[in-house]
Amino acid sequence: MLASLLALLTLNVPAARAQQVLLQTDVAQDTLPARTGPNRAWFGHLYAGVATTTSAGALGVRAGLASAEYQLGGRLKRRLGGFGALNADLRYAFLRYELDPGVARPAPFGAGVERQSLAYQQLQAETSVRLNFDPRRGNTVGYYLDVLGYGSRALHTSYAYQEAAPGGGQRDVSLANPAFLARWLGGVGLRVGRGPVALSARYRLSPALRPASGLGGAGPLPEPPRLLLGLELGWF
């Protein structure tokens, strides 16, 4: 009787079912390696920077942010290995020198005027060689040193000053593209950074002012400071 009951229960139990594997994958094999990022073969990003003068120079400018260059541009980096890369930059730069009113200057600079300034709106190109100090940094920029050279073409220059108006008071005067402001500027420099933040030092090799002959003066003009120290922030 017991054997018959067990046999009956066995016949009524539903057949066991197993799940069917629909997809099987190996994540390590199917995941593509990252092809973009700060430490890949090619990397481009935007950046902004400001660089200031550290001395008055022969022209007698006001140091600090009163005489500074502001930059906005893009950089393309070609990785050559764990320790090196090549960079190519293209940027807009606005360079302004504010002259100290207490310094005597030769013509064509005005005598008895106030708030004199020189301004250069430039299109700059730069190339640099990058040395990295942490080759096993992963997909990041890490610590680096750039040795650079740059050149620029002035899109617009101006000489502005403030003088006494004939009817009393003051008037502002601005001369567009005067002949004594150079159109081509260039120099060398260094940039040291970590990630998106960098410090720069650039030295201008070319003169910023042209000879003043035929403009009320003779011979070369005293130069504004050639060294600019700056801070740069990149957008990654």
C-alpha positions as CSV (number, residue, x, y, z in Angstrom):
1,M,0.0,0.0,0.0
2,L,2.8,2.4,0.9
3,A,4.8,1.6,-2.2
4,S,1.7,2.3,-4.4
5,L,1.2,5.7,-2.7
6,L,4.8,6.7,-3.3
7,A,4.7,5.8,-6.9
8,L,1.5,7.8,-7.4
9,L,3.1,10.9,-5.8
10,T,6.1,10.5,-8.0
11,L,4.0,10.6,-11.1
12,N,2.2,13.8,-10.0
13,V,5.4,15.9,-9.3
14,P,6.0,18.5,-12.1
15,A,9.1,17.9,-14.2
16,A,12.2,19.9,-13.0
17,R,13.1,22.8,-15.2
18,A,16.4,24.6,-15.6
19,Q,17.1,28.2,-16.9
20,Q,18.5,28.4,-20.4
21,V,21.6,30.6,-21.0
22,L,20.7,33.2,-23.6
23,L,23.9,35.2,-23.5
24,Q,27.3,34.5,-22.2
25,T,30.1,37.1,-22.4
26,D,33.6,37.7,-21.1
27,V,33.7,41.4,-20.0
28,A,37.5,41.5,-20.1
29,Q,37.6,40.5,-23.7
30,D,34.5,42.4,-24.9
31,T,35.3,45.8,-23.3
32,L,37.2,48.1,-25.8
33,P,40.2,49.9,-24.4
34,A,39.8,53.7,-24.0
35,R,40.9,55.5,-27.1
36,T,40.4,59.1,-25.8
37,G,41.6,60.9,-22.8
38,P,44.5,63.0,-21.5
39,N,47.1,60.2,-21.9
40,R,46.1,58.7,-25.2
41,A,47.8,59.1,-28.6
42,W,45.9,62.3,-29.4
43,F,44.3,64.7,-26.9
44,G,42.9,68.2,-27.4
45,H,41.5,70.7,-25.0
46,L,40.7,74.4,-24.4
47,Y,42.4,76.6,-21.9
48,A,42.5,80.1,-20.5
49,G,45.5,82.0,-19.0
50,V,46.8,85.2,-17.6
51,A,50.4,86.3,-17.5
52,T,51.7,89.5,-15.8
53,T,54.9,91.6,-15.9
54,T,57.2,91.5,-12.9
55,S,59.2,94.7,-13.5
56,A,58.8,98.2,-15.0
57,G,61.2,97.5,-17.8
58,A,63.0,100.2,-19.8
59,L,59.7,101.7,-20.9
60,G,58.5,102.2,-17.3
61,V,55.2,100.3,-17.2
62,R,53.1,99.5,-14.2
63,A,53.8,96.0,-13.1
64,G,51.2,93.3,-12.1
65,L,47.8,93.0,-13.6
66,A,47.9,96.6,-15.0
67,S,50.3,95.2,-17.6
68,A,49.3,91.7,-18.5
69,E,48.4,89.3,-21.3
70,Y,45.1,87.3,-21.3
71,Q,44.8,84.2,-23.4
72,L,42.1,81.9,-24.6
73,G,43.0,79.0,-26.9
74,G,43.2,75.3,-27.7
75,R,46.0,72.7,-27.5
76,L,46.5,69.5,-29.4
77,K,48.9,67.0,-27.8
78,R,50.5,64.0,-29.6
79,R,51.8,61.4,-27.2
80,L,55.2,60.0,-28.0
81,G,55.5,57.6,-25.1
82,G,55.3,57.6,-21.3
83,F,57.9,60.3,-20.9
84,G,57.2,62.7,-23.8
85,A,54.7,64.5,-26.2
86,L,54.5,67.3,-28.7
87,N,52.0,70.1,-28.4
88,A,50.6,72.6,-30.9
89,D,48.6,75.6,-29.7
90,L,46.5,78.2,-31.4
91,R,45.0,81.1,-29.3
92,Y,43.8,84.6,-29.0
93,A,45.9,86.9,-26.8
94,F,45.3,90.4,-25.5
95,L,48.5,92.1,-24.3
96,R,48.3,95.4,-22.6
97,Y,51.0,97.6,-21.0
98,E,49.9,100.5,-18.8
99,L,52.6,103.2,-18.6
100,D,53.6,104.8,-15.3
101,P,52.7,108.5,-15.6
102,G,55.7,109.5,-13.5
103,V,58.3,108.3,-16.0
104,A,59.7,110.6,-18.7
105,R,59.7,109.0,-22.2
106,P,60.9,110.1,-25.7
107,A,58.5,110.8,-28.6
108,P,56.2,109.6,-29.9
109,F,54.9,109.1,-26.4
110,G,53.0,112.1,-25.1
111,A,54.4,114.6,-22.6
112,G,52.1,115.9,-19.9
113,V,49.5,113.2,-20.6
114,E,48.0,110.6,-18.2
115,R,46.9,107.0,-18.3
116,Q,49.0,106.0,-21.3
117,S,48.7,102.4,-22.5
118,L,49.7,100.1,-25.3
119,A,47.5,97.2,-26.4
120,Y,48.0,94.3,-28.8
121,Q,45.2,91.9,-29.9
122,Q,47.1,88.9,-31.3
123,L,46.6,85.5,-33.0
124,Q,49.3,83.3,-31.4
125,A,50.7,80.0,-32.5
126,E,52.9,77.9,-30.2
127,T,54.8,74.6,-30.4
128,S,56.3,72.8,-27.4
129,V,58.0,69.6,-26.3
130,R,56.5,68.0,-23.2
131,L,58.5,65.9,-20.6
132,N,56.4,63.8,-18.2
133,F,57.7,62.8,-14.8
134,D,55.2,60.0,-13.9
135,P,55.0,57.6,-16.9
136,R,52.7,55.2,-15.0
137,R,50.1,57.9,-14.3
138,G,47.2,56.1,-16.1
139,N,44.9,58.1,-18.3
140,T,45.7,61.5,-16.8
141,V,48.0,64.4,-17.7
142,G,50.1,64.1,-14.5
143,Y,53.2,66.2,-13.9
144,Y,54.9,67.8,-16.9
145,L,57.3,70.4,-18.2
146,D,56.9,72.1,-21.6
147,V,59.7,73.8,-23.4
148,L,58.0,76.1,-25.9
149,G,58.4,78.6,-28.6
150,Y,55.7,81.0,-29.8
151,G,55.0,83.6,-32.5
152,S,52.1,86.0,-33.0
153,R,50.6,88.4,-35.5
154,A,48.9,91.5,-34.1
155,L,45.3,91.7,-35.5
156,H,45.0,95.2,-34.0
157,T,47.2,97.5,-31.9
158,S,46.4,100.8,-30.1
159,Y,48.1,103.6,-28.2
160,A,45.7,105.3,-25.8
161,Y,46.1,108.2,-23.4
162,Q,44.2,110.9,-21.5
163,E,44.9,114.6,-22.0
164,A,43.5,117.9,-21.0
165,A,40.5,119.0,-23.3
166,P,40.6,122.5,-24.8
167,G,37.4,123.5,-23.1
168,G,38.4,122.0,-19.7
169,G,38.3,118.6,-18.3
170,Q,39.9,115.5,-19.8
171,R,39.5,113.6,-23.0
172,D,40.5,110.1,-24.0
173,V,42.5,109.7,-27.2
174,S,43.1,106.3,-28.9
175,L,45.4,105.8,-32.0
176,A,44.6,102.6,-33.9
177,N,47.5,100.6,-35.4
178,P,50.2,103.3,-34.8
179,A,53.4,102.8,-36.8
180,F,55.6,102.5,-33.7
181,L,53.9,99.3,-32.4
182,A,55.3,96.1,-33.8
183,R,52.9,93.7,-35.6
184,W,54.9,90.5,-35.1
185,L,56.0,89.2,-31.7
186,G,57.6,86.0,-30.6
187,G,59.7,84.3,-28.0
188,V,60.4,81.2,-25.9
189,G,59.3,79.9,-22.5
190,L,58.7,77.1,-20.0
191,R,55.5,75.7,-18.6
192,V,55.2,73.4,-15.6
193,G,52.0,71.8,-14.5
194,R,49.9,69.1,-13.0
195,G,46.7,68.1,-14.6
196,P,44.7,71.2,-15.8
197,V,46.7,73.7,-13.8
198,A,50.1,75.1,-15.0
199,L,52.5,77.9,-14.3
200,S,54.3,79.6,-17.2
201,A,57.2,81.8,-17.9
202,R,57.6,83.3,-21.4
203,Y,60.4,85.6,-22.6
204,R,59.8,87.8,-25.7
205,L,62.7,87.9,-28.1
206,S,61.3,90.3,-30.6
207,P,60.9,94.1,-30.0
208,A,57.5,95.3,-29.2
209,L,58.2,98.8,-30.4
210,R,59.5,100.0,-33.8
211,P,62.1,102.8,-34.2
212,A,60.5,106.2,-33.8
213,S,62.3,107.9,-36.7
214,G,59.8,110.1,-38.6
215,L,57.5,110.1,-35.6
216,G,59.0,112.9,-33.6
217,G,61.9,110.7,-32.3
218,A,65.0,109.0,-33.5
219,G,66.4,105.5,-32.9
220,P,65.0,102.6,-30.9
221,L,62.4,103.1,-28.2
222,P,62.8,101.8,-24.7
223,E,61.2,98.3,-24.5
224,P,58.4,97.2,-22.2
225,P,59.2,94.1,-20.0
226,R,60.1,91.0,-22.0
227,L,59.3,88.5,-19.2
228,L,55.7,87.4,-18.4
229,L,54.8,85.0,-15.5
230,G,51.4,83.4,-15.7
231,L,48.8,80.9,-14.6
232,E,46.9,78.6,-17.0
233,L,43.7,76.5,-16.5
234,G,42.7,73.8,-18.9
235,W,39.3,72.4,-19.6
236,F,39.5,68.6,-19.9
